[in-house]
């Protein structure tokens, strides 16, 4: 996964989390509904003067129909987790590819040391050892290359 796509996904998740936090803070800061007038009070009774508001609301309070935590946490988790899961799977394929490549290199050293055994009859022990080392080297080289190819394909998606 390239840095731009990973940064975009991470930025989307951060913006979504910030919006959710701002909505929750606005809902907590909203004034409580005024209590109902007592039943024994007269309608002509003087009302106390209204207190000036000390904080000016930067945003209008939330509408009652909006539920900020209905699916936001789920979408936030998906927007943060899915790029991370994809990135970690690509890195895992590359790391295992490197380990397979190291094994192939070490096995190739054994093949190189035993290269004169290819001239011996196939039933002899040194020749069997040489052919076994060749097969193991090819298998580990195939695993290394296939892991890097799979990582490149997964990165393009």
N, CA, C and O atoms as a DFTB+ gen file, in Angstrom:
628 C
 N C O
     1  1       0.861      -1.171       0.000
     2  2       0.000       0.000       0.000
     3  2       0.902       1.227       0.000
     4  3       1.834       1.319       0.798
     5  1       0.628       2.148      -0.880
     6  2       1.468       3.333      -0.953
     7  2       1.114       4.310       0.169
     8  3       0.066       4.207       0.807
     9  1       2.008       5.243       0.383
    10  2       1.855       6.179       1.502
    11  2       0.649       7.088       1.322
    12  3       0.013       7.479       2.300
    13  1       0.333       7.424       0.085
    14  2      -0.765       8.361      -0.158
    15  2      -2.096       7.727       0.228
    16  3      -2.903       8.344       0.924
    17  1      -2.324       6.502      -0.221
    18  2      -3.588       5.833       0.108
    19  2      -3.690       5.567       1.599
    20  3      -4.764       5.717       2.182
    21  1      -2.591       5.177       2.222
    22  2      -2.607       4.936       3.664
    23  2      -2.877       6.240       4.413
    24  3      -3.628       6.250       5.388
    25  1      -2.272       7.333       3.966
    26  2      -2.493       8.626       4.605
    27  2      -3.923       9.109       4.441
    28  3      -4.498       9.688       5.363
    29  1      -4.496       8.870       3.266
    30  2      -5.892       9.270       3.051
    31  2      -6.822       8.501       3.969
    32  3      -7.723       9.079       4.578
    33  1      -6.606       7.198       4.071
    34  2      -7.468       6.381       4.928
    35  2      -7.310       6.792       6.386
    36  3      -8.295       6.883       7.118
    37  1      -6.087       7.038       6.804
    38  2      -5.852       7.461       8.177
    39  2      -6.445       8.839       8.426
    40  3      -7.002       9.082       9.497
    41  1      -6.338       9.746       7.458
    42  2      -6.910      11.084       7.597
    43  2      -8.422      11.048       7.676
    44  3      -9.022      11.797       8.447
    45  1      -9.047      10.179       6.883
    46  2     -10.498      10.049       6.942
    47  2     -10.937       9.590       8.329
    48  3     -11.887      10.132       8.893
    49  1     -10.260       8.613       8.865
    50  2     -10.605       8.116      10.194
    51  2     -10.422       9.186      11.256
    52  3     -11.248       9.313      12.159
    53  1      -9.351       9.954      11.155
    54  2      -9.100      11.013      12.142
    55  2     -10.155      12.113      12.040
    56  3     -10.627      12.617      13.059
    57  1     -10.529      12.489      10.803
    58  2     -11.571      13.516      10.651
    59  2     -12.903      13.030      11.184
    60  3     -13.636      13.788      11.821
    61  1     -13.217      11.789      10.930
    62  2     -14.481      11.243      11.410
    63  2     -14.506      11.199      12.938
    64  3     -15.528      11.512      13.549
    65  1     -13.406      10.820      13.549
    66  2     -13.333      10.780      15.012
    67  2     -13.448      12.189      15.589
    68  3     -14.105      12.382      16.612
    69  1     -12.823      13.168      14.953
    70  2     -12.888      14.543      15.446
    71  2     -14.318      15.083      15.357
    72  3     -14.783      15.761      16.274
    73  1     -15.012      14.786      14.260
    74  2     -16.405      15.237      14.139
    75  2     -17.274      14.620      15.216
    76  3     -18.116      15.298      15.806
    77  1     -17.076      13.346      15.471
    78  2     -17.867      12.670      16.502
    79  2     -17.590      13.273      17.867
    80  3     -18.518      13.476      18.649
    81  1     -16.340      13.561      18.166
    82  2     -16.001      14.183      19.451
    83  2     -16.589      15.582      19.574
    84  3     -17.064      15.952      20.648
    85  1     -16.570      16.373      18.492
    86  2     -17.162      17.704      18.539
    87  2     -18.663      17.637      18.761
    88  3     -19.216      18.442      19.510
    89  1     -19.323      16.691      18.123
    90  2     -20.760      16.542      18.321
    91  2     -21.071      16.152      19.759
    92  3     -22.026      16.662      20.346
    93  1     -20.281      15.260      20.329
    94  2     -20.506      14.853      21.710
    95  2     -20.259      16.024      22.667
    96  3     -20.995      16.194      23.638
    97  1     -19.222      16.836      22.396
    98  2     -18.940      17.989      23.252
    99  2     -20.046      19.032      23.144
   100  3     -20.430      19.634      24.146
   101  1     -20.559      19.249      21.941
   102  2     -21.664      20.202      21.780
   103  2     -22.916      19.720      22.500
   104  3     -23.633      20.515      23.106
   105  1     -23.177      18.428      22.435
   106  2     -24.352      17.888      23.115
   107  2     -24.199      18.020      24.629
   108  3     -25.183      18.280      25.322
   109  1     -23.010      17.851      25.144
   110  2     -22.792      17.975      26.585
   111  2     -22.858      19.435      27.025
   112  3     -23.245      19.729      28.156
   113  1     -22.483      20.341      26.140
   114  2     -22.455      21.762      26.487
   115  2     -23.811      22.430      26.297
   116  3     -24.009      23.545      26.780
   117  1     -24.737      21.794      25.618
   118  2     -26.051      22.382      25.352
   119  2     -26.773      22.650      26.675
   120  3     -26.673      21.847      27.602
   121  1     -27.497      23.769      26.773
   122  2     -28.184      24.081      28.027
   123  2     -29.307      23.080      28.277
   124  3     -29.927      22.557      27.351
   125  1     -29.542      22.836      29.557
   126  2     -30.604      21.921      29.953
   127  2     -31.946      22.581      29.664
   128  3     -32.052      23.805      29.743
   129  1     -32.966      21.806      29.333
   130  2     -34.279      22.407      29.081
   131  2     -34.804      23.072      30.349
   132  3     -34.591      22.574      31.455
   133  1     -35.503      24.216      30.176
   134  2     -35.987      24.953      31.346
   135  2     -37.078      24.157      32.042
   136  3     -37.900      23.522      31.381
   137  1     -37.093      24.184      33.385
   138  2     -38.103      23.424      34.116
   139  2     -39.468      24.092      33.940
   140  3     -39.543      25.297      33.699
   141  1     -40.520      23.332      34.057
   142  2     -41.880      23.848      33.914
   143  2     -42.198      24.763      35.094
   144  3     -41.673      24.574      36.191
   145  1     -43.049      25.743      34.868
   146  2     -43.413      26.684      35.930
   147  2     -44.198      25.949      37.000
   148  3     -44.988      25.062      36.676
   149  1     -43.999      26.300      38.297
   150  2     -44.738      25.637      39.364
   151  2     -46.237      25.889      39.212
   152  3     -46.650      26.917      38.675
   153  1     -47.038      24.949      39.685
   154  2     -48.486      25.016      39.520
   155  2     -49.124      26.125      40.350
   156  3     -50.160      26.652      39.945
   157  1     -48.548      26.502      41.497
   158  2     -49.161      27.504      42.364
   159  2     -48.700      28.916      42.065
   160  3     -49.069      29.828      42.804
   161  1     -47.932      29.144      41.050
   162  2     -47.462      30.491      40.742
   163  2     -48.515      31.236      39.933
   164  3     -49.290      30.638      39.187
   165  1     -48.523      32.516      40.095
   166  2     -49.494      33.339      39.374
   167  2     -48.911      33.756      38.046
   168  3     -47.695      33.898      37.924
   169  1     -49.755      33.957      37.041
   170  2     -49.217      34.306      35.737
   171  2     -48.628      35.708      35.702
   172  3     -47.807      35.983      34.827
   173  1     -48.993      36.591      36.588
   174  2     -48.482      37.956      36.575
   175  2     -47.278      38.128      37.482
   176  3     -46.831      39.255      37.694
   177  1     -46.750      37.064      38.015
   178  2     -45.605      37.175      38.932
   179  2     -44.394      37.644      38.146
   180  3     -44.192      37.243      37.000
   181  1     -43.572      38.512      38.781
   182  2     -42.375      38.982      38.064
   183  2     -41.368      37.841      37.892
   184  3     -41.170      37.028      38.795
   185  1     -40.765      37.801      36.764
   186  2     -39.751      36.784      36.504
   187  2     -38.385      37.394      36.699
   188  3     -38.181      38.568      36.390
   189  1     -37.446      36.620      37.205
   190  2     -36.102      37.167      37.403
   191  2     -35.472      37.478      36.055
   192  3     -35.781      36.824      35.059
   193  1     -34.584      38.479      36.016
   194  2     -33.937      38.817      34.741
   195  2     -33.057      37.665      34.268
   196  3     -32.459      36.942      35.064
   197  1     -33.001      37.522      32.972
   198  2     -32.208      36.437      32.390
   199  2     -30.731      36.735      32.539
   200  3     -30.288      37.868      32.351
   201  1     -29.985      35.717      32.874
   202  2     -28.539      35.845      33.014
   203  2     -27.905      35.850      31.626
   204  3     -28.287      35.051      30.771
   205  1     -26.949      36.732      31.393
   206  2     -26.284      36.685      30.080
   207  2     -25.452      35.408      29.968
   208  3     -24.857      34.938      30.938
   209  1     -25.432      34.880      28.782
   210  2     -24.685      33.647      28.560
   211  2     -23.199      33.980      28.492
   212  3     -22.798      34.898      27.777
   213  1     -22.375      33.228      29.243
   214  2     -20.942      33.524      29.303
   215  2     -20.182      32.939      28.127
   216  3     -19.148      33.473      27.727
   217  1     -20.686      31.851      27.574
   218  2     -19.978      31.248      26.435
   219  2     -20.843      31.384      25.199
   220  3     -22.053      31.162      25.249
   221  1     -20.237      31.738      24.119
   222  2     -20.983      31.840      22.873
   223  2     -20.841      30.509      22.137
   224  3     -19.722      30.069      21.876
   225  1     -21.934      29.877      21.807
   226  2     -21.823      28.579      21.142
   227  2     -21.263      28.746      19.732
   228  3     -21.766      29.540      18.937
   229  1     -20.226      27.993      19.443
   230  2     -19.588      28.054      18.129
   231  2     -20.432      27.298      17.107
   232  3     -20.410      27.614      15.917
   233  1     -21.169      26.305      17.573
   234  2     -21.985      25.479      16.695
   235  2     -23.386      25.394      17.278
   236  3     -23.558      25.498      18.492
   237  1     -24.370      25.209      16.441
   238  2     -25.714      25.013      16.991
   239  2     -25.781      23.662      17.695
   240  3     -25.070      22.731      17.317
   241  1     -26.624      23.549      18.709
   242  2     -26.709      22.260      19.405
   243  2     -27.252      21.177      18.480
   244  3     -27.874      21.462      17.457
   245  1     -27.001      19.931      18.863
   246  2     -27.431      18.805      18.051
   247  2     -28.947      18.716      18.003
   248  3     -29.631      19.048      18.971
   249  1     -29.455      18.273      16.889
   250  2     -30.879      18.023      16.780
   251  2     -31.179      16.731      17.525
   252  3     -30.338      15.833      17.562
   253  1     -32.347      16.623      18.110
   254  2     -32.657      15.405      18.863
   255  2     -32.693      14.155      17.990
   256  3     -32.493      13.053      18.501
   257  1     -32.940      14.292      16.700
   258  2     -33.037      13.111      15.849
   259  2     -31.669      12.547      15.470
   260  3     -31.594      11.431      14.957
   261  1     -30.602      13.279      15.706
   262  2     -29.274      12.817      15.325
   263  2     -28.714      11.973      16.464
   264  3     -28.676      12.412      17.613
   265  1     -28.283      10.771      16.138
   266  2     -27.647       9.912      17.126
   267  2     -26.175       9.797      16.747
   268  3     -25.852       9.066      15.810
   269  1     -25.270      10.489      17.435
   270  2     -23.879      10.523      17.006
   271  2     -23.157       9.182      17.108
   272  3     -22.213       8.948      16.353
   273  1     -23.561       8.306      18.002
   274  2     -22.805       7.071      18.159
   275  2     -23.502       5.869      17.552
   276  3     -23.173       4.734      17.896
   277  1     -24.461       6.089      16.654
   278  2     -25.214       4.963      16.110
   279  2     -24.316       4.028      15.300
   280  3     -24.305       2.825      15.564
   281  1     -23.580       4.529      14.346
   282  2     -22.709       3.666      13.544
   283  2     -21.333       4.270      13.387
   284  3     -20.492       3.740      12.661
   285  1     -21.103       5.378      14.064
   286  2     -19.828       6.072      13.909
   287  2     -18.658       5.259      14.399
   288  3     -17.599       5.247      13.771
   289  1     -18.835       4.578      15.518
   290  2     -17.728       3.788      16.059
   291  2     -17.403       2.627      15.131
   292  3     -16.239       2.268      14.954
   293  1     -18.430       2.049      14.548
   294  2     -18.200       0.929      13.635
   295  2     -17.462       1.396      12.382
   296  3     -16.514       0.755      11.927
   297  1     -17.915       2.528      11.833
   298  2     -17.242       3.057      10.638
   299  2     -15.827       3.517      10.972
   300  3     -14.912       3.351      10.164
   301  1     -15.645       4.091      12.152
   302  2     -14.303       4.515      12.552
   303  2     -13.383       3.313      12.672
   304  3     -12.239       3.348      12.219
   305  1     -13.887       2.250      13.282
   306  2     -13.076       1.044      13.398
   307  2     -12.708       0.472      12.050
   308  3     -11.570       0.057      11.833
   309  1     -13.685       0.449      11.127
   310  2     -13.402      -0.060       9.793
   311  2     -12.417       0.829       9.054
   312  3     -11.514       0.334       8.378
   313  1     -12.588       2.150       9.181
   314  2     -11.714       3.052       8.432
   315  2     -10.290       3.036       8.974
   316  3      -9.351       3.329       8.234
   317  1     -10.114       2.705      10.226
   318  2      -8.760       2.599      10.770
   319  2      -8.204       1.196      10.622
   320  3      -7.019       1.028      10.334
   321  1      -9.046       0.176      10.816
   322  2      -8.554      -1.192      10.843
   323  2      -8.272      -1.747       9.456
   324  3      -7.261      -2.425       9.271
   325  1      -9.125      -1.486       8.478
   326  2      -8.936      -2.124       7.171
   327  2      -7.634      -1.701       6.478
   328  3      -6.959      -2.570       5.926
   329  1      -7.238      -0.416       6.474
   330  2      -5.933      -0.103       5.871
   331  2      -4.772      -0.702       6.658
   332  3      -3.766      -1.114       6.080
   333  1      -4.920      -0.747       7.986
   334  2      -3.857      -1.318       8.810
   335  2      -3.739      -2.819       8.565
   336  3      -2.630      -3.349       8.492
   337  1      -4.861      -3.500       8.439
   338  2      -4.835      -4.944       8.177
   339  2      -4.218      -5.228       6.813
   340  3      -3.430      -6.163       6.667
   341  1      -4.574      -4.425       5.816
   342  2      -4.010      -4.627       4.478
   343  2      -2.506      -4.365       4.481
   344  3      -1.732      -5.131       3.908
   345  1      -2.106      -3.282       5.126
   346  2      -0.683      -2.936       5.187
   347  2       0.106      -4.023       5.914
   348  3       1.183      -4.411       5.463
   349  1      -0.424      -4.516       7.038
   350  2       0.312      -5.528       7.797
   351  2       0.384      -6.850       7.033
   352  3       1.380      -7.565       7.141
   353  1      -0.659      -7.189       6.258
   354  2      -0.580      -8.426       5.486
   355  2       0.456      -8.308       4.369
   356  3       1.134      -9.283       4.047
   357  1       0.579      -7.124       3.780
   358  2       1.594      -6.921       2.741
   359  2       2.989      -7.019       3.351
   360  3       3.877      -7.651       2.781
   361  1       3.177      -6.396       4.503
   362  2       4.487      -6.466       5.167
   363  2       4.804      -7.902       5.560
   364  3       5.949      -8.335       5.432
   365  1       3.807      -8.651       6.039
   366  2       4.029     -10.037       6.419
   367  2       4.466     -10.870       5.207
   368  3       5.371     -11.697       5.324
   369  1       3.839     -10.664       4.058
   370  2       4.247     -11.387       2.855
   371  2       5.686     -11.042       2.463
   372  3       6.446     -11.919       2.052
   373  1       6.051      -9.784       2.588
   374  2       7.411      -9.382       2.235
   375  2       8.436      -9.942       3.219
   376  3       9.518     -10.360       2.806
   377  1       8.116      -9.957       4.498
   378  2       9.058     -10.495       5.498
   379  2       9.255     -11.989       5.280
   380  3      10.388     -12.470       5.296
   381  1       8.168     -12.727       5.077
   382  2       8.331     -14.162       4.836
   383  2       9.041     -14.419       3.508
   384  3       9.777     -15.397       3.375
   385  1       8.824     -13.550       2.533
   386  2       9.555     -13.679       1.272
   387  2      11.056     -13.513       1.467
   388  3      11.852     -14.227       0.856
   389  1      11.435     -12.576       2.314
   390  2      12.867     -12.385       2.608
   391  2      13.432     -13.601       3.328
   392  3      14.545     -14.034       3.028
   393  1      12.683     -14.157       4.270
   394  2      13.167     -15.353       4.981
   395  2      13.333     -16.532       4.023
   396  3      14.322     -17.261       4.100
   397  1      12.370     -16.720       3.123
   398  2      12.509     -17.781       2.129
   399  2      13.701     -17.521       1.214
   400  3      14.398     -18.458       0.825
   401  1      13.936     -16.268       0.871
   402  2      15.082     -15.943       0.004
   403  2      16.403     -16.253       0.721
   404  3      17.335     -16.767       0.102
   405  1      16.489     -15.945       2.019
   406  2      17.705     -16.287       2.774
   407  2      17.929     -17.801       2.787
   408  3      19.053     -18.268       2.606
   409  1      16.858     -18.558       3.000
   410  2      17.003     -20.017       2.993
   411  2      17.462     -20.503       1.617
   412  3      18.297     -21.403       1.523
   413  1      16.924     -19.915       0.560
   414  2      17.331     -20.314      -0.790
   415  2      18.803     -20.004      -1.036
   416  3      19.509     -20.783      -1.675
   417  1      19.261     -18.867      -0.529
   418  2      20.676     -18.497      -0.714
   419  2      21.583     -19.476       0.031
   420  3      22.600     -19.914      -0.506
   421  1      21.218     -19.818       1.264
   422  2      22.058     -20.752       2.031
   423  2      22.040     -22.148       1.411
   424  3      23.061     -22.835       1.398
   425  1      20.887     -22.565       0.899
   426  2      20.842     -23.858       0.227
   427  2      21.629     -23.822      -1.079
   428  3      22.231     -24.826      -1.461
   429  1      21.635     -22.683      -1.768
   430  2      22.402     -22.577      -3.001
   431  2      23.906     -22.679      -2.715
   432  3      24.665     -23.185      -3.541
   433  1      24.324     -22.199      -1.553
   434  2      25.742     -22.379      -1.189
   435  2      26.088     -23.860      -1.091
   436  3      27.162     -24.283      -1.517
   437  1      25.170     -24.647      -0.526
   438  2      25.402     -26.096      -0.463
   439  2      25.417     -26.724      -1.843
   440  3      26.223     -27.614      -2.114
   441  1      24.530     -26.267      -2.718
   442  2      24.523     -26.773      -4.096
   443  2      25.860     -26.457      -4.764
   444  3      26.425     -27.301      -5.459
   445  1      26.357     -25.261      -4.556
   446  2      27.609     -24.857      -5.186
   447  2      28.782     -25.696      -4.666
   448  3      29.677     -26.063      -5.428
   449  1      28.767     -25.992      -3.382
   450  2      29.840     -26.817      -2.825
   451  2      29.771     -28.255      -3.318
   452  3      30.801     -28.914      -3.461
   453  1      28.564     -28.745      -3.578
   454  2      28.374     -30.137      -4.014
   455  2      28.258     -30.266      -5.539
   456  3      27.833     -31.313      -6.027
   457  1      28.622     -29.234      -6.295
   458  2      28.372     -29.243      -7.733
   459  2      29.129     -30.342      -8.466
   460  3      28.687     -30.782      -9.528
   461  1      30.233     -30.786      -7.940
   462  2      30.977     -31.860      -8.628
   463  2      30.261     -33.203      -8.507
   464  3      30.564     -34.129      -9.260
   465  1      29.302     -33.327      -7.560
   466  2      28.591     -34.597      -7.368
   467  2      27.590     -34.850      -8.490
   468  3      27.075     -35.963      -8.603
   469  1      27.298     -33.850      -9.325
   470  2      26.352     -34.067     -10.416
   471  2      26.918     -35.000     -11.479
   472  3      26.168     -35.562     -12.277
   473  1      28.256     -35.169     -11.494
   474  2      28.894     -36.046     -12.470
   475  2      28.915     -37.502     -12.010
   476  3      29.193     -38.394     -12.811
   477  1      28.626     -37.755     -10.730
   478  2      28.628     -39.119     -10.185
   479  2      27.344     -39.842     -10.579
   480  3      26.394     -39.199     -11.023
   481  1      27.295     -41.150     -10.430
   482  2      26.068     -41.894     -10.729
   483  2      24.925     -41.434      -9.802
   484  3      25.165     -41.118      -8.637
   485  1      23.688     -41.397     -10.318
   486  2      22.564     -40.861      -9.534
   487  2      22.274     -41.630      -8.242
   488  3      21.652     -41.066      -7.342
   489  1      22.691     -42.873      -8.113
   490  2      22.411     -43.652      -6.901
   491  2      23.386     -43.395      -5.779
   492  3      23.151     -43.851      -4.659
   493  1      24.480     -42.680      -6.030
   494  2      25.465     -42.453      -4.968
   495  2      24.958     -41.396      -3.975
   496  3      24.142     -40.536      -4.306
   497  1      25.472     -41.499      -2.756
   498  2      25.028     -40.585      -1.697
   499  2      25.330     -39.121      -2.020
   500  3      24.440     -38.287      -1.850
   501  1      26.539     -38.758      -2.478
   502  2      26.780     -37.338      -2.797
   503  2      25.875     -36.804      -3.905
   504  3      25.459     -35.647      -3.858
   505  1      25.567     -37.642      -4.907
   506  2      24.689     -37.189      -5.992
   507  2      23.264     -36.978      -5.473
   508  3      22.601     -36.013      -5.854
   509  1      22.795     -37.873      -4.611
   510  2      21.456     -37.711      -4.032
   511  2      21.383     -36.442      -3.176
   512  3      20.385     -35.720      -3.190
   513  1      22.462     -36.190      -2.434
   514  2      22.515     -34.975      -1.619
   515  2      22.470     -33.738      -2.511
   516  3      21.783     -32.769      -2.187
   517  1      23.196     -33.761      -3.635
   518  2      23.204     -32.636      -4.561
   519  2      21.806     -32.390      -5.133
   520  3      21.354     -31.246      -5.176
   521  1      21.111     -33.454      -5.575
   522  2      19.779     -33.292      -6.159
   523  2      18.757     -32.828      -5.113
   524  3      17.853     -32.050      -5.419
   525  1      18.909     -33.305      -3.899
   526  2      18.017     -32.859      -2.826
   527  2      18.234     -31.370      -2.526
   528  3      17.273     -30.627      -2.324
   529  1      19.483     -30.948      -2.499
   530  2      19.776     -29.523      -2.279
   531  2      19.238     -28.678      -3.438
   532  3      18.738     -27.575      -3.213
   533  1      19.332     -29.171      -4.652
   534  2      18.787     -28.432      -5.812
   535  2      17.274     -28.266      -5.685
   536  3      16.743     -27.177      -5.905
   537  1      16.589     -29.341      -5.333
   538  2      15.136     -29.285      -5.209
   539  2      14.717     -28.322      -4.089
   540  3      13.786     -27.535      -4.262
   541  1      15.403     -28.388      -2.948
   542  2      15.065     -27.502      -1.823
   543  2      15.353     -26.044      -2.183
   544  3      14.586     -25.151      -1.822
   545  1      16.456     -25.803      -2.894
   546  2      16.788     -24.436      -3.307
   547  2      15.711     -23.885      -4.233
   548  3      15.264     -22.750      -4.067
   549  1      15.298     -24.685      -5.202
   550  2      14.256     -24.235      -6.127
   551  2      12.928     -23.999      -5.408
   552  3      12.216     -23.046      -5.725
   553  1      12.594     -24.849      -4.455
   554  2      11.333     -24.689      -3.723
   555  2      11.342     -23.385      -2.911
   556  3      10.377     -22.622      -2.954
   557  1      12.416     -23.135      -2.183
   558  2      12.480     -21.910      -1.379
   559  2      12.570     -20.661      -2.248
   560  3      12.037     -19.611      -1.887
   561  1      13.248     -20.771      -3.401
   562  2      13.289     -19.624      -4.320
   563  2      11.891     -19.342      -4.866
   564  3      11.496     -18.184      -5.005
   565  1      11.142     -20.407      -5.176
   566  2       9.770     -20.225      -5.653
   567  2       8.908     -19.559      -4.571
   568  3       8.152     -18.633      -4.867
   569  1       9.018     -20.023      -3.329
   570  2       8.239     -19.424      -2.243
   571  2       8.586     -17.946      -2.058
   572  3       7.702     -17.122      -1.822
   573  1       9.865     -17.618      -2.166
   574  2      10.276     -16.216      -1.992
   575  2       9.685     -15.342      -3.097
   576  3       9.121     -14.283      -2.823
   577  1       9.815     -15.784      -4.329
   578  2       9.309     -14.989      -5.455
   579  2       7.791     -14.880      -5.393
   580  3       7.236     -13.808      -5.633
   581  1       7.115     -15.979      -5.074
   582  2       5.651     -15.936      -5.041
   583  2       5.143     -15.023      -3.918
   584  3       4.110     -14.374      -4.084
   585  1       5.839     -14.960      -2.790
   586  2       5.418     -14.047      -1.726
   587  2       5.541     -12.590      -2.162
   588  3       4.666     -11.777      -1.865
   589  1       6.608     -12.260      -2.857
   590  2       6.766     -10.878      -3.323
   591  2       5.744     -10.543      -4.412
   592  3       5.247      -9.418      -4.469
   593  1       5.429     -11.511      -5.274
   594  2       4.411     -11.272      -6.302
   595  2       3.045     -11.065      -5.654
   596  3       2.309     -10.160      -6.048
   597  1       2.695     -11.890      -4.663
   598  2       1.421     -11.737      -3.960
   599  2       1.356     -10.391      -3.235
   600  3       0.308      -9.744      -3.226
   601  1       2.467      -9.967      -2.629
   602  2       2.483      -8.667      -1.934
   603  2       2.285      -7.526      -2.930
   604  3       1.579      -6.561      -2.637
   605  1       2.902      -7.634      -4.101
   606  2       2.745      -6.572      -5.115
   607  2       1.305      -6.526      -5.633
   608  3       0.759      -5.443      -5.841
   609  1       0.688      -7.693      -5.841
   610  2      -0.711      -7.718      -6.290
   611  2      -1.645      -7.136      -5.246
   612  3      -2.568      -6.390      -5.571
   613  1      -1.402      -7.479      -3.995
   614  2      -2.264      -6.988      -2.930
   615  2      -2.089      -5.481      -2.750
   616  3      -3.035      -4.790      -2.370
   617  1      -0.904      -4.973      -3.015
   618  2      -0.643      -3.538      -2.878
   619  2      -1.346      -2.747      -3.970
   620  3      -1.748      -1.604      -3.749
   621  1      -1.498      -3.354      -5.159
   622  2      -2.163      -2.645      -6.266
   623  2      -3.663      -2.538      -6.066
   624  3      -4.281      -1.618      -6.601
   625  1      -4.265      -3.439      -5.320
   626  2      -5.719      -3.408      -5.133
   627  2      -6.148      -2.297      -4.249
   628  3      -7.342      -2.137      -3.994
